[in-house]
Amino acid sequence: MDTHHERMSKQDSPAQPERRDFFAKSAAMAIGAVAVLIPAGAGLITVVDPLRRKSSIGGFIPVTTLAALPEDGTPRRFEIVADRVDAWNKFPRVPVGAVYLRRAGADKVEALNVTCPHAGCPVEFKPAAGSFLCPCHDSKFNLDGTLVAGARSPSPRALDSLDVELRQGGEVWVKFQNFEAGKGKKVPLT
C-alpha cells in the first residue's frame, strides 16, 4: 500500500520531464532563430547596400566650347548630359541638369545652375531686363547670379555658381552639382 508521501512523489515526478522539454524546445528555437537570422541579415545587407551608396554624377563634365559663348557676356543655357549612377543602375549619357554659361572676360567663363535656390524652379534669362527671373515666385538675379538689390525676393541666396575649367582648344568643362533649395547656404545634394 502506498503511503501518502509516495503518492505525492509520483504526482510530482512528471513535472521534471516537462521542464526538460521546455528548456530543450527553447534552446532549439534560439538556435533555429540564429540559424535563420544570420543568412537573412546578410541577404538584407546585400539587397540594401546599393541604396546606401550616394548617387554619382562625377567631376567636371564637358559642356561646350568658348567659341559658342557670346563675347558680350550674354548667358546661354546648356543641358548637362552625363552618366548617372544610382543604387543598382547606370544610366549612360542622360540629362542631369542645366547651366547658364557666360563669358566674364577673354578667357574666363562663369557657370550658374539654372535651379532657383528658393523652391527649385528653373530660372529664365530675360534679355530685355538683363537678368534672371524665377517664374515661380518672382525672384530676380543679376547676370552674376546675385539677388537684384531692392527686389522683393523669397530666394534665400544667390543663384548657385559652379566651378568652370577651360581646357585644350577652348573646351568649357563644368563641375556640375545640385544644391538643397530653401537654405541660406549652399548645401550640396548627394
C-alpha positions in Angstrom: 0.0 0.0 0.0 1.2 3.4 -1.0 1.7 5.9 1.6 0.6 9.5 1.2 4.1 10.5 0.7 4.7 8.0 -2.1 1.5 9.1 -3.9 2.7 12.8 -3.7 6.1 12.0 -5.1 4.5 10.0 -8.0 2.4 13.0 -8.9 5.4 15.4 -8.8 7.7 13.2 -11.0 6.1 14.1 -14.4 7.0 17.8 -13.8 10.7 17.1 -14.3 10.4 15.8 -17.9 8.1 18.7 -18.8 10.7 21.2 -17.5 13.4 19.5 -19.5 11.3 19.5 -22.7 10.6 23.2 -22.2 14.4 24.0 -22.0 15.2 21.7 -24.9 12.5 23.3 -27.1 13.6 26.8 -26.0 17.2 26.1 -26.9 16.2 24.6 -30.3 14.1 27.7 -31.0 17.0 30.0 -30.1 19.5 28.1 -32.3 16.9 28.0 -35.1 16.3 31.7 -34.9 20.1 32.4 -35.1 20.4 30.0 -38.0 17.7 31.9 -39.9 18.6 35.4 -38.9 22.3 35.4 -39.8 21.7 34.5 -43.5 18.6 36.7 -43.7 20.6 39.6 -42.3 23.4 39.0 -44.8 20.9 38.9 -47.6 19.2 42.1 -46.4 22.5 43.9 -46.3 23.3 42.7 -49.8 20.0 44.0 -51.1 20.1 47.3 -49.3 23.8 48.1 -49.9 23.3 49.9 -53.2 20.7 52.2 -51.6 23.2 53.3 -49.0 25.6 54.5 -51.7 25.4 58.0 -52.9 24.1 58.9 -56.3 27.0 59.8 -58.5 27.3 62.2 -61.4 31.1 62.7 -61.4 33.5 65.5 -61.6 34.0 68.0 -64.4 31.8 67.5 -67.5 32.4 68.9 -71.0 29.6 71.3 -71.9 30.6 73.4 -74.9 33.4 75.5 -76.4 34.4 79.0 -75.6 33.6 79.9 -79.3 29.9 79.0 -78.6 29.6 81.8 -76.0 28.8 85.3 -77.0 31.7 87.7 -76.4 29.3 90.4 -74.9 28.7 88.2 -71.8 25.1 87.2 -72.7 24.3 84.0 -70.8 23.4 80.8 -72.8 21.7 77.8 -71.4 23.2 74.4 -71.8 21.9 71.0 -70.8 24.3 68.9 -68.8 24.5 65.4 -70.1 26.4 62.8 -68.1 26.5 59.2 -67.0 24.3 58.9 -63.9 24.7 56.1 -61.4 22.3 55.4 -58.5 21.5 52.3 -56.5 21.6 49.4 -58.9 21.6 51.3 -62.2 23.9 53.1 -64.5 22.3 55.5 -67.0 24.8 56.5 -69.7 24.5 60.0 -71.3 21.3 61.3 -69.7 20.3 64.9 -68.9 21.2 65.6 -65.3 20.5 69.3 -65.2 21.3 72.6 -66.9 23.6 75.6 -66.5 23.9 79.1 -67.8 27.3 79.9 -69.1 28.6 83.4 -69.9 31.9 84.9 -70.7 33.3 87.1 -68.0 36.4 88.0 -69.8 38.5 86.9 -72.7 39.4 83.6 -71.1 37.0 83.4 -68.2 33.6 81.7 -68.1 31.1 81.8 -65.3 28.6 79.0 -64.7 25.3 79.2 -62.8 23.0 76.3 -62.0 19.6 77.1 -63.6 17.7 75.9 -60.5 16.4 78.7 -58.2 17.6 78.3 -54.7 14.2 79.2 -53.3 12.0 76.3 -54.4 13.9 74.5 -57.1 12.2 76.0 -60.2 14.3 76.6 -63.3 15.2 80.3 -63.8 14.9 82.1 -67.1 17.2 84.6 -68.6 15.3 87.8 -69.6 17.5 89.6 -72.2 15.4 92.8 -72.1 15.9 93.1 -68.4 19.5 91.7 -68.5 18.7 89.5 -65.5 17.4 86.1 -64.5 13.8 85.6 -63.3 12.3 82.7 -61.4 8.8 82.3 -62.8 7.5 80.5 -59.6 8.0 83.3 -57.1 9.5 86.3 -59.0 13.0 86.1 -57.5 15.3 88.2 -59.7 19.0 87.7 -60.1 21.8 89.8 -61.8 24.0 88.3 -64.6 26.5 87.2 -62.0 23.7 85.4 -60.1 23.4 87.8 -57.1 20.0 88.8 -56.0 18.7 92.0 -57.6 19.0 94.8 -55.0 15.8 96.2 -53.7 13.7 93.5 -55.4 11.2 91.6 -53.2 12.6 88.0 -53.4 11.8 84.9 -51.4 15.1 83.3 -52.5 17.4 82.8 -49.5 20.6 83.1 -51.5 22.1 84.0 -54.9 22.0 81.5 -57.8 24.4 78.7 -57.3 27.7 79.2 -59.0 29.6 76.2 -60.3 33.3 75.6 -60.9 34.5 76.0 -64.5 37.7 74.9 -66.3 38.8 75.9 -69.8 40.7 73.0 -71.3 42.5 72.3 -74.5 41.2 74.1 -77.6 38.8 76.2 -75.6 36.6 73.4 -74.2 34.4 74.5 -71.3 34.1 72.0 -68.5 31.8 72.4 -65.6 31.8 70.7 -62.2 28.0 70.2 -62.1 26.1 69.6 -58.9 22.8 70.5 -57.4 22.2 72.1 -54.0 19.4 72.0 -51.4 16.6 74.5 -52.1 15.3 76.8 -49.4 18.6 77.1 -47.4 20.6 80.2 -46.9 23.9 78.4 -47.6 24.9 76.2 -50.5 24.5 72.6 -49.3 25.3 70.1 -52.0 22.8 67.3 -52.7 24.4 63.9 -52.6 
